[in-house]
């Protein structure tokens, strides 16, 4: 299996999905489902976005972690907006 970035969705596409949804926060499963991928894929993508400062997360207890777009993530979307 080839390694490297998964071409299924760019960081920008994932952030757009998150900000365009009426939901304020997402689980890795929800992100994976939105792109027809696994929870693990969603978790990996969200971890990369969190490392870049574009999303933040909170574990309210149990097995779920919730992610939301940060101000830096909003700024990234604004700066990379396609004309």
Long-range contacts (C-beta under 8 A, 24 or more apart in sequence): 6-37, 6-41, 6-45, 8-35, 8-36, 8-37, 8-41, 9-35, 9-37, 9-45, 11-45, 11-48, 11-49, 11-52, 11-54, 11-76, 12-76, 12-77, 12-80, 14-45, 14-46, 14-49, 15-49, 15-54, 15-55, 15-69, 15-73, 15-76, 15-77, 16-77, 18-55, 18-67, 18-68, 18-69, 18-73, 19-69, 19-73, 19-74, 19-77, 24-68, 25-58, 25-66, 25-67, 25-68, 26-66, 26-67, 26-68, 27-64, 27-65, 27-66, 27-67, 28-65, 28-67, 31-67, 49-73, 52-76
